[in-house]
Amino acid sequence: MALRYTSLTLKNPVVGIKSFAEDRKIKYIPSDEDIKAVLALCDRQEAALIHLVMETGARIGEALNLLPEDIHDGFVVLYTRKSQYESWIPRKVPYDTSRLRKFKPFNIRWKKEPRFLEKYVHKLGQKSWNWHSLRHRYVSKLFKNGVPIFEIMMLLGHSSLITTQRYLALLP
C-alpha cells in the first residue's frame, strides 16, 4: 500500500494571542546628594554600614555578618548563602578598609535589617530608597566604568549571569 503525502499547512500557534506586558520597575538609585544628606544624620557606625554596603555592593545581611577577621588590607570577605540549605560562600571584594579601623561588628547592634536608613530618607523627604538601592548603585557604577559583566557577577556573588543581567536591565 502506497502512502500519499499531502501538503501540510503550518500555522504559528501564537498568532492572535496578546502578550503580557512585562512590568519591570526601573530602580531609583540615590544621588550623591541624597546619600550625603542621609550620612549627615548618621552616627559613626551607621555611616560605616552605609559606606560598606554602597562601596562593596554587599547585601545588608552580608554586611551585618562581617567580622573583624573578614577585614583585610584593601578588601573584605563577604559571605553569602543562596538558600538556607546551602553553606556560606565567601567572596573577596575590594574595599578601602580605613573606615573600619575601630570596627565593632554590626551584628552586635543590629540583629536584623536596620531601619534607620529608611527613617532618615523619609525624614529628609527624599524619593524612597533602601539598602538594596545601594547595591544597584554599586552595579551601576561598575557598569558605567566598563567593568565586564562577568566580573560584576563575581563581585555581587551571583551564581548566574542572568541574575546580573536582570540587575543591569533595571538600571535607569
Protein Blocks (a to p, Z undefined) as FASTA:
>chain_A
ZZdddddddddfkgoiacddddddddddddfklmmmmmmmpcfklmmmmmmmmmnopafk
lmmmpcfklpcehiacddddfbfkbccddddddddfklmmmaccfklmpmbdcfklmmmm
mmnopacddfklmmmmmmmmmmmnopafklmmmmnopabfklmmmmmmmpZZ
